[in-house]
Amino acid sequence: MIKTIELGRVVRANAGREKGHLFLIVGIISDEYVLIADGEKRKLAAPKKKKIKHLDFKPEVMAGIANKILEEKKVFDAEIKSALYALKQSEEQTKGDLELV
């Protein structure tokens, strides 16, 4: 399992009321905590502080969004929302293809 803590890393919450939802790491607080946002319920203006042990790390990294955060450029919630939506659609498509086999 990938446990690289980096900006733009896609994660899935495995605890709390957000369990099962995809998020993007938008801030790193320490070795134990990160800030996550999904652009919809958790916006960049008020990201969720989450323990790393309560997250499943996905292999995908949204490098474009991560670079914007690092360069302190404006990142829109819609960018995060659409990137995560596309990833979720891709996962569902792959899952559907596997069930057909």
N, CA, C and O of each residue as an XYZ file, in Angstrom:
404
protein
N       0.835     -1.183      0.000
C       0.000      0.000      0.000
C       0.881      1.250      0.000
O       1.906      1.300      0.681
N       0.478      2.231     -0.755
C       1.221      3.484     -0.869
C       0.907      4.348      0.342
O      -0.263      4.550      0.668
N       1.922      4.854      1.006
C       1.733      5.732      2.159
C       2.536      7.023      2.010
O       2.940      7.618      3.009
N       2.769      7.455      0.782
C       3.522      8.670      0.549
C       2.629      9.873      0.806
O       1.631     10.077      0.115
N       2.990     10.654      1.792
C       2.216     11.843      2.128
C       2.728     12.988      1.269
O       3.854     13.454      1.440
N       1.883     13.437      0.339
C       2.270     14.539     -0.530
C       1.030     15.303     -0.960
O      -0.070     14.755     -1.019
N       1.228     16.564     -1.255
C       0.114     17.371     -1.730
C      -0.419     16.794     -3.033
O       0.350     16.369     -3.895
N      -1.731     16.783     -3.168
C      -2.345     16.284     -4.386
C      -2.611     14.793     -4.396
O      -3.226     14.289     -5.336
N      -2.165     14.073     -3.380
C      -2.397     12.623     -3.306
C      -3.886     12.371     -3.074
O      -4.508     13.031     -2.242
N      -4.447     11.432     -3.800
C      -5.845     11.043     -3.624
C      -5.918     10.034     -2.489
O      -5.133      9.087     -2.435
N      -6.866     10.244     -1.581
C      -7.053      9.339     -0.448
C      -8.539      9.019     -0.296
O      -9.403      9.769     -0.750
N      -8.810      7.900      0.345
C     -10.182      7.525      0.668
C     -10.282      7.446      2.192
O      -9.465      6.790      2.838
N     -11.278      8.109      2.757
C     -11.491      8.075      4.203
C     -11.992      6.688      4.594
O     -12.912      6.157      3.972
N     -11.385      6.102      5.628
C     -11.840      4.790      6.087
C     -12.387      4.846      7.510
O     -12.583      3.812      8.149
N     -12.634      6.065      8.003
C     -13.224      6.234      9.328
C     -13.970      7.563      9.365
O     -13.673      8.482      8.601
N     -14.931      7.646     10.256
C     -15.683      8.892     10.412
C     -16.873      8.962      9.476
O     -17.158      8.017      8.740
N     -17.555     10.078      9.512
C     -18.764     10.204      8.688
C     -18.469     10.321      7.202
O     -19.372     10.169      6.379
N     -17.205     10.591      6.843
C     -16.822     10.663      5.426
C     -16.335      9.319      4.897
O     -15.812      9.247      3.785
N     -16.501      8.263      5.674
C     -15.986      6.938      5.304
C     -16.407      6.568      3.883
O     -17.583      6.646      3.526
N     -15.407      6.157      3.069
C     -15.663      5.727      1.699
C     -15.554      6.832      0.666
O     -15.544      6.541     -0.530
N     -15.473      8.088      1.081
C     -15.406      9.202      0.141
C     -13.959      9.495     -0.258
O     -13.030      9.318      0.529
N     -13.795      9.947     -1.499
C     -12.474     10.336     -2.001
C     -12.179     11.789     -1.652
O     -13.063     12.644     -1.698
N     -10.935     12.052     -1.305
C     -10.468     13.391     -0.986
C      -9.083     13.603     -1.597
O      -8.447     12.671     -2.092
N      -8.647     14.839     -1.547
C      -7.319     15.216     -2.008
C      -6.570     15.819     -0.825
O      -7.138     16.608     -0.069
N      -5.307     15.455     -0.660
C      -4.505     16.071      0.398
C      -4.135     17.477     -0.071
O      -3.470     17.647     -1.094
N      -4.575     18.485      0.692
C      -4.315     19.873      0.316
C      -3.391     20.572      1.313
O      -3.026     21.732      1.120
N      -3.019     19.871      2.367
C      -2.095     20.439      3.344
C      -1.522     19.338      4.215
O      -2.182     18.333      4.479
N      -0.292     19.536      4.659
C       0.361     18.569      5.536
C       0.673     19.284      6.842
O       1.415     20.266      6.865
N       0.098     18.783      7.923
C       0.296     19.408      9.234
C       1.493     18.783      9.943
O       2.365     19.490     10.447
N       1.527     17.451      9.978
C       2.617     16.737     10.645
C       2.691     15.327     10.066
O       2.053     15.028      9.056
N       3.480     14.459     10.716
C       3.562     13.069     10.282
C       2.279     12.312     10.597
O       2.075     11.199     10.112
N       1.412     12.916     11.410
C       0.195     12.247     11.852
C      -1.083     12.822     11.232
O      -2.079     12.111     11.095
N      -1.059     14.106     10.859
C      -2.260     14.782     10.371
C      -2.047     15.454      9.015
O      -0.967     15.960      8.712
N      -3.116     15.441      8.207
C      -3.132     16.169      6.942
C      -4.453     16.915      6.833
O      -5.389     16.670      7.594
N      -4.510     17.829      5.874
C      -5.746     18.528      5.551
C      -6.262     17.962      4.239
O      -5.514     17.829      3.270
N      -7.555     17.627      4.215
C      -8.143     17.047      3.008
C      -9.348     17.870      2.570
O     -10.030     18.491      3.385
N      -9.590     17.858      1.267
C     -10.743     18.560      0.695
C     -11.266     17.751     -0.485
O     -10.527     17.005     -1.128
N     -12.567     17.917     -0.755
C     -13.152     17.258     -1.920
C     -13.792     18.248     -2.880
O     -14.310     17.849     -3.924
N     -13.763     19.536     -2.542
C     -14.310     20.556     -3.419
C     -15.817     20.671     -3.361
O     -16.397     21.537     -4.015
N     -16.464     19.805     -2.583
C     -17.921     19.820     -2.504
C     -18.359     20.056     -1.060
O     -18.759     21.165     -0.704
N     -18.285     19.016     -0.230
C     -18.654     19.173      1.179
C     -17.516     19.803      1.975
O     -17.739     20.627      2.862
N     -16.307     19.403      1.645
C     -15.112     19.967      2.278
C     -14.382     20.812      1.256
O     -13.697     20.294      0.374
N     -14.536     22.115      1.384
C     -13.937     23.036      0.417
C     -12.538     23.438      0.878
O     -12.153     23.208      2.024
N     -11.794     24.039     -0.036
C     -10.423     24.472      0.277
C     -10.391     25.532      1.373
O      -9.416     25.623      2.118
N     -11.441     26.325      1.476
C     -11.495     27.368      2.501
C     -11.611     26.772      3.903
O     -11.223     27.409      4.882
N     -12.142     25.557      4.002
C     -12.309     24.900      5.297
C     -12.025     23.407      5.160
O     -12.944     22.595      5.262
N     -10.754     23.029      4.928
C     -10.443     21.610      4.763
C     -10.572     20.844      6.072
O     -10.541     21.432      7.153
N     -10.716     19.546      5.967
C     -10.862     18.676      7.130
C      -9.490     18.224      7.606
O      -8.669     17.759      6.816
N      -9.250     18.364      8.908
C      -8.029     17.834      9.513
C      -8.297     16.357      9.803
O      -9.253     16.014     10.497
N      -7.440     15.491      9.261
C      -7.690     14.052      9.371
C      -6.404     13.327      9.732
O      -5.328     13.666      9.238
N      -6.524     12.328     10.596
C      -5.369     11.500     10.936
C      -5.027     10.612      9.746
O      -5.912     10.081      9.075
N      -3.756     10.464      9.500
C      -3.277      9.663      8.380
C      -3.707      8.207      8.517
O      -3.986      7.545      7.518
N      -3.760      7.708      9.745
C      -4.139      6.304      9.939
C      -5.595      6.044      9.565
O      -5.996      4.888      9.432
N      -6.391      7.094      9.392
C      -7.790      6.945      9.001
C      -8.001      7.135      7.495
O      -9.130      7.321      7.040
N      -6.912      7.087      6.730
C      -6.984      7.286      5.285
C      -6.357      6.115      4.539
O      -5.340      5.564      4.959
N      -6.985      5.746      3.422
C      -6.389      4.782      2.488
C      -5.781      5.594      1.349
O      -6.481      6.355      0.681
N      -4.499      5.433      1.133
C      -3.803      6.188      0.099
C      -3.977      5.510     -1.248
O      -3.758      4.306     -1.379
N      -4.373      6.286     -2.250
C      -4.554      5.795     -3.611
C      -3.268      6.091     -4.396
O      -2.490      6.957     -3.995
N      -3.038      5.384     -5.506
C      -1.815      5.631     -6.280
C      -1.838      6.951     -7.052
O      -0.783      7.449     -7.445
N      -3.019      7.522     -7.273
C      -3.128      8.728     -8.090
C      -2.699      9.984     -7.330
O      -2.977     10.145     -6.142
N      -2.016     10.861     -8.057
C      -1.626     12.170     -7.544
C      -2.066     13.206     -8.570
O      -1.755     13.079     -9.755
N      -2.780     14.218     -8.126
C      -3.217     15.307     -9.005
C      -2.109     16.363     -9.007
O      -2.160     17.340     -8.259
N      -1.115     16.146     -9.856
C       0.092     16.979     -9.866
C      -0.208     18.433    -10.201
O       0.395     19.337     -9.624
N      -1.131     18.670    -11.124
C      -1.462     20.042    -11.507
C      -2.008     20.838    -10.339
O      -1.630     21.991    -10.133
N      -2.891     20.226     -9.579
C      -3.466     20.897     -8.403
C      -2.394     21.062     -7.329
O      -2.323     22.113     -6.691
N      -1.567     20.054     -7.121
C      -0.495     20.133     -6.129
C       0.468     21.274     -6.458
O       0.885     22.014     -5.567
N       0.817     21.414     -7.735
C       1.720     22.493     -8.139
C       1.100     23.861     -7.882
O       1.787     24.783     -7.441
N      -0.187     23.995     -8.154
C      -0.863     25.266     -7.893
C      -0.840     25.606     -6.406
O      -0.636     26.760     -6.029
N      -1.053     24.591     -5.562
C      -1.016     24.817     -4.109
C       0.380     25.251     -3.682
O       0.534     26.196     -2.908
N       1.399     24.556     -4.191
C       2.785     24.886     -3.834
C       3.177     26.288     -4.306
O       3.906     27.001     -3.616
N       2.688     26.674     -5.484
C       3.004     27.992     -6.041
C       2.070     29.077     -5.514
O       2.146     30.234     -5.928
N       1.183     28.685     -4.590
C       0.230     29.603     -3.969
C      -0.656     30.298     -4.993
O      -1.026     31.459     -4.824
N      -0.989     29.578     -6.049
C      -1.928     30.075     -7.049
C      -3.337     29.690     -6.611
O      -3.518     28.812     -5.767
N      -4.318     30.346     -7.185
C      -5.707     30.085     -6.847
C      -6.128     28.707     -7.361
O      -6.006     28.413     -8.550
N      -6.618     27.879     -6.458
C      -7.165     26.574     -6.811
C      -8.661     26.644     -6.540
O      -9.083     27.034     -5.451
N      -9.449     26.272     -7.518
C     -10.892     26.326     -7.376
C     -11.418     24.985     -6.865
O     -10.906     23.922     -7.219
N     -12.448     25.061     -6.029
C     -13.069     23.840     -5.527
C     -13.576     22.984     -6.680
O     -13.543     21.756     -6.607
N     -14.038     23.625     -7.735
C     -14.554     22.896     -8.896
C     -13.463     22.035     -9.545
O     -13.764     20.965    -10.076
N     -12.212     22.481     -9.512
C     -11.107     21.689    -10.070
C     -10.949     20.379     -9.305
O     -10.824     19.305     -9.894
N     -10.959     20.494     -7.987
C     -10.810     19.314     -7.134
C     -12.008     18.387     -7.320
O     -11.857     17.176     -7.475
N     -13.190     18.976     -7.301
C     -14.423     18.197     -7.437
C     -14.451     17.430     -8.757
O     -14.780     16.244     -8.776
N     -14.109     18.095     -9.853
C     -14.166     17.427    -11.155
C     -13.070     16.364    -11.288
O     -13.303     15.320    -11.897
N     -11.889     16.612    -10.731
C     -10.812     15.612    -10.795
C     -11.194     14.355    -10.018
O     -10.973     13.238    -10.487
N     -11.769     14.540     -8.829
C     -12.174     13.390     -8.022
C     -13.372     12.673     -8.650
O     -13.472     11.448     -8.582
N     -14.268     13.432     -9.256
C     -15.421     12.827     -9.922
C     -14.970     11.949    -11.091
O     -15.467     10.836    -11.266
N     -14.028     12.453    -11.887
C     -13.509     11.685    -13.020
C     -12.832     10.405    -12.541
O     -12.990      9.351    -13.156
N     -12.085     10.492    -11.455
C     -11.413      9.322    -10.902
C     -12.439      8.309    -10.400
O     -12.294      7.107    -10.618
N     -13.468      8.802     -9.732
C     -14.517      7.919     -9.217
C     -15.246      7.213    -10.362
O     -15.539      6.021    -10.272
N     -15.533      7.941    -11.426
C     -16.188      7.350    -12.595
C     -15.299      6.270    -13.211
O     -15.785      5.211    -13.607
N     -14.017      6.539    -13.289
C     -13.062      5.582    -13.835
C     -13.020      4.311    -12.985
O     -12.981      3.203    -13.520
N     -13.027      4.475    -11.656
C     -13.024      3.325    -10.752
C     -14.281      2.487    -10.934
O     -14.213      1.258    -10.978
N     -15.432      3.154    -11.041
C     -16.695      2.439    -11.203
C     -16.741      1.700    -12.536
O     -17.267      0.590    -12.618
N     -16.189      2.317    -13.577
C     -16.140      1.680    -14.894
C     -15.265      0.433    -14.842
O     -15.635     -0.615    -15.372
N     -14.114      0.549    -14.206
C     -13.196     -0.588    -14.083
C     -13.839     -1.698    -13.264
O     -13.731     -2.876    -13.602
N     -14.507     -1.308    -12.183
C     -15.174     -2.295    -11.328
C     -16.271     -3.018    -12.107
O     -16.428     -4.232    -11.981
N     -17.025     -2.275    -12.906
C     -18.070     -2.859    -13.736
C     -17.517     -3.819    -14.772
O     -18.108     -4.868    -15.027
N     -16.392     -3.471    -15.367
C     -15.742     -4.336    -16.353
C     -15.282     -5.637    -15.720
O     -15.384     -6.698    -16.335
N     -14.773     -5.565    -14.490
C     -14.292     -6.760    -13.799
C     -15.451     -7.689    -13.453
O     -15.298     -8.910    -13.492
N     -16.617     -7.116    -13.113
C     -17.759     -7.937    -12.758
C     -18.318     -8.675    -13.972
O     -18.934     -9.729    -13.816
N     -18.118     -8.145    -15.173
C     -18.626     -8.775    -16.377
C     -17.820    -10.010    -16.770
O     -18.320    -10.896    -17.463
N     -16.572    -10.058    -16.321
C     -15.677    -11.165    -16.710
C     -16.004    -12.416    -15.948
O     -15.357    -13.445    -16.143
